[in-house]
Amino acid sequence: MKTQLFNRNYKLSLLFVSAVTLLAGCSANGIYFDGRPSQMASPEQRQAYMVAELDRVFEVYQQLDQPGISVVIKKDGDVIYQRSKGIADFEQGLEISVDTAFAIASVSKPITATAIMMLVEQNVLSLNDPVLKWLPELSASRQDITIRHLLTHQSGLPSFYTQKNLPKLDGIDNQGVVRLYAADSSVLFPPGGGIHYSNGNYVLLAEIISRSSKQPFSQFLQENIFVPFDMMSSFTAAETSPKNTKVALNFAKTSKIFGVSDRIVGPLGIFSSTADLSRFLSALNADKLISANSLHAMTSTQSDKKLPGHGGFYYGYGWVVPPPSYNKPYHYAHAGDSEGFRSLVRVYPNNDIEFIGLGNGGEHTIDLLGVLAGVVHEAYILNL
């Protein structure tokens, strides 16, 4: 039960559209096609197919008066589809838009990993730094853990986000989590000796960012990522939302997640919109945040161990990535799950396709995002 609630493995295998009936015929702009993308010759036909299918899925499966989703899809750096539908906040009657801020859950990890790589490029950090260099209060049992081990979930740290710890998490911040680990010397395996997806790894990374940069983690993100790239709806759980930002609630009803309000940031705890995440990916892919070499490292396998529960995929630095022998279109991705908040980002760099989806409707949300991502995959990736 606690694994399902608090340390869920986010399966990122391709979700196709078997749950929906694919259309054939004429799109709204008059372009005709014969049903399946493999029979389409032109980019215009593929886009017409995608738009028609996505619109139909929105109309059939997402209601206006329920918690909902926001989606942005990009091709060759340009937005080719964006749509939002549903309620962000029942009490205020706020509808979801591309500028609505959602808790993006574990999609926070690629942002945290990017911040680490920025500091590495500035020679403030090294991936081989022992964790005790920056967090000396941890026990000697952690002495062989490096920043690289934290990034790749190979530290051997047990999970802190468990049902047993739930009462301790209400109101807790990153320093509180560090204290939990300082009081616990247990390890699941020697560093590098296994792989265990743990939010604790990214709490420690966020705290290392704070200590090495000599500023709060949230301030580092604001000054180096959010503000420079116009991510004006983005903030963390450790700070208040920017003025005039519309914030989606959990199931459109509450700001609490699993009944508690914590200020944990790094593995989760970042709020952002689909429009802002689109800007983040644009900056990342244009080498404006980190170098192309660093991005390549982040989106490549960084261990010989598969990530349990991820369909044979591996972990890079903050991204779930395919194995080296992958013979399908290469992509990197991450999903997130914080009770009602669900998120999915998938990038096909060789095909210049990006899918960004956020929602606040729980299981229905992630199922719907999976179907929409499958439509994009079928329209643009298959048989190219």
N, C-alpha and C positions, 0 to 999 in steps of 0.2 A: 504493500500500500504506500509506504513512504517513498519508494522509488517512483511510483506513478505520480505522486503529488509533488515531490520536491526535487528530484534529481533525474528527471525524465530524459531518456535518450531520444533525440529528435531525428527520426528517420528521414533521410533526404534522398531516397531512391526516387526515380522519376515517377510522377503521378500522371497517368494519362487520362483520357476523357471517356473511359468506358461507361461511366455513370451518366453520361449525357448522350443524346442522339445528335450526331453531326449533321449540319445542314448542307444542302446542295442547292444551287440555283443562282439567284441574282442578289447582289448586295445593294445597299441603299444608294451607292454612287453609280450603279448601273454596270458594274463589272461582273461578267458571267464566269462561272467556273463549274467544274464537274465534281464537286464534293470534297475530294481528298487532296491535301497539299502536294502529294507526289505527282498529281496530274496537273499541277500548276506550273507555268513556265516563267511568270513574271513576278517581281516583287510586289507590284500593285495587286495582283490576284491573291498573293499570300496575305497581304495586309487586309484586303477586303474580307477574306475568309476569317481571319483572326478577329477583326472588329465585330463582324456579324455574330460569331460564336460567343465572344465575350459578352456582348450586349444581351444575347439570349440567356446566357447563364445568370447574369445579374438579374434579369427580369423574372426568371423562373424560380431562382433559389435564394434571393435576398429580398427581404421585405423592408419597406420604408420605415416601419414602426418598431423595428427590432434592432438590437446591437448589430453592428455591421462591419464593413471593410472599406479599405481604400487601396487602390492599386495604381501603380505607374509602371509602364513598360517602355523601354527605350531600344532603339535600333540605330547603330552607327552614331551614338551619342545624342540622338534626338528623341524626344518623347513622341511615340507613335500611338499611345493609348493611355488615358488616365480616367479613372472613374471612382467615385465614392458613393456609398449608399448605406443608410442606416442611421441609428441614433448614437451619438457620443455621450449624451447626458440626458436621461429622462427628465430629471427635475427641472433643468433649465431649458429643455426642449431643443438642445443643440444637435444639429445634424452633422454627420461626418463629412469632411472635405479633405482635399489633398494636403491642407495645412494643419489638420487636426493632429495634435500630439498624442501618441499612444505610448504606453510602456512597451518597449520593443524587446523586453526579456533578453534572451541569449544572443540576439543580434547585436547586443551591446559588446559582445566579445571581440568582433572584428574591429570595432572602434578602439577598444582598450589596447588590442594588439598593435594597431596602427600607432597609437601614442607611444608604446614601448619602442617601436621601430624608429620613430622620429628621434627619440632620445639616444638610441643606439647610433644613428647617423650623426648626431651632434657630439658623439663621444662622451656623453654623460653616463651611459650604461654600456655594459657588454652582455651579450646573451649568455656568456659563461660566468657572469658574476654569481657567486654563491648567495643564496637568499639571506644568509646570516649577515652579509655585508650591509644590507639595508634594513634588515629586521632582526637585530641582535637579540631581542627578547625571546625569540623562539628557542626551543630546546636544542641541545646538541644533536638530537636524533635527526634534525633537519640540515645538518652541516653539508651534506653532499647534494642538496637540491640547488639547482641553478635556475636562472630566469628562463632558460630554454626549456627546462623540465616543466615549469609552470605554464608556459605558452602552449605546450603540446600535451598537457594532461598526463605527464609521465613522472610527476613528483612523488606519487604514492600517498599524497594527503587524503585522509578520509573526508567524506562529505560532511559539511556542517548543516546544510539545509535539509534537515530531517524532521520527521514528525515529533521525535523525542525532544529536539531543540526548539520546536515552535514557540513555546512560551518564552524562551529567552530572546527571540528575534523581534518582539514588538518594541519598536523604538531604537533598535540597535543600529550602529553605524559600522564602518569598516574597522575602526580601532577596536570596537567591541568584538568583532570576529577575530582579529589578530590576537586579542586576549584569550579567546576560546582556544585557539591553536597553541598559544604559549603555555596554556595549562594542560595540554594534551600532547604526549610524545608518541602516540601510536602512529604506525605507518602500515599501509596496505602491502607495500613491496618496496625494495630499495629503489632509489631514483633511477629512472631509465629501465627498470626491470619489468615494467608492465605499463598499462594505460588504463586510467580510470577518470571518466569525465566528472570533474568536480568543480563547482562554482568557487570553492575555496581558492583554487589556483589563481583565479582572476581577481578575487578580493586582494590577495597578496600583491599581484601585479599592480593594481590600482594604488595600493599603499606605497609600493616602490616608486611609482611615477610621482606621487606626492612628495615623498622624502627626497628623491633625487633632483626634482625640479624646484624644490623649496616653495611649493604652493599647493593648495588643495587640489585634488584630482579634478573636481568640477571646474575650478578656475583654469586649470591647464587645458581642459577640453574647450572651454569658452574662448580662451585667448588664442589657441593654436588651431582649432578645427571649426567650431561652430560659428564664431563671429567672422573670421576671414573668408568663409565660404557661404555666407548668408544663410546659415542654418538657424533662422531666427525663431523657429518653434521648438528648438532642441534644448534640453536641460537635463539635470539629473535629480534623483530622488533626494539628494542632499541639499537641494536649493529650491526656491519657489519658482513657479513657472513664469516665463517672461510676460510682461504686460500685454494684454489683448490676445494671448494665445488660448485657443480653444483646446481643452484637454479631454480626451476620451476617458470615461470611467470604466472600471471593471464590470463587464456585463451592463454598462451604461448606468450603474446604480451606485457604486462605491469606489472610493480611492484605495481601500484596503485590498490586499491580496492574501488569500488564505486566511482572512480575518485579522491580519496584523498590518501595521504600518512600520516598515523599517526604512533605513536610510543607507542601505547597502548599495554600493555602486562598483562597477567594474565588470562582473560577470553578467549583471542585469542592472536595473536601476536607471537606465538612460531612457528618456522620453524623446521621441522624434516623430516626424511626419513622413509620409511617402515622398513629398516634394523635397524635404531636407535630405532624406537618405539618397535620393537621386543626385542631389548636389554633392553629397559625400562621395558617391561612387565616381562621379565625373572628376572630382579633384584627385581621387585615388588613382584612377586610370590615366590621368594626364600628368602623373608624376609631380603633382603640386604639393602633396603631403609627404610622400616618401619616394625614393628612387624606384625605377623599374626593377632593379635587382632585388630590392627589399620586398616589393610586391610579389615578385616571382617566388621568393622564399616563403612568403606568407601563404601562397596558394599552391604550394607543392608539398608532397608528403615529407614529413620531418621525422618519421620513425618507421621501423619495419613492423609495426604492430597495428592491426586494424582497430578501429574504434568500435567497441561493442555496441550492437544494436543499430548500426548504420549501414547495413546491407553491403559490407565489404569495403566501405570507404575508410579513409584515414583522416588524420588531423594535421593541418599545417600550423601556421601561427594565427589562431583566431578564426580559421575557416575550415570547413569540412571539404575534403578534396578526394578525387578518385585515385585509385591505385596507379602506379606507374605504367602498368600493362593495359590500362583501360583502352578499349577499342571502340568506344562510342564518343560522340562529341564531348570534348573536355569542358567541364564546368566546375566552378567552386560555389559554395553555398553555405548558408546557415539558417536555422529555424529557431524560433523561440516560443516558450510556453510559460506564462505566469498566470495560471488559472484561466480567467476569461481572455486575457491578452494573448494573442497569437501573432507570430510574424514569420515571414519567409522572404529571403533574398537569394536569388540564384543568378549567376553571371556566366555567360558563355563568351569568353573573350575572343575566341577565334571566329565566332559568328557575329560579334558585336551586338549581343542581345543581353538585356538586363530585365529581370522581373523583381519588383518590389511590392510586397503586400503586407498590410497590417490590419488587425482586427481586434474587436473586443467582445466577441460572441462565443468563445470557448471552442468546443469540438466542432460545431457547425462552421465556425470561422476557418479553422485550419483545413477542414475538408474542402470547403469552398475555394480557399486559396490554392490548394493542391490541384483542383480541377482547372482553375484558371491558368495556373502555371503549365498544366498539361496541354491546354489549348495552344499556348504560345509555343511550346516545344513542338507540337505537331505542325503548326503553321510554318515555323521558321527553321527548325533544326532537322526534322526528318527529311531524308532524301535530298538534301542540298548538294 
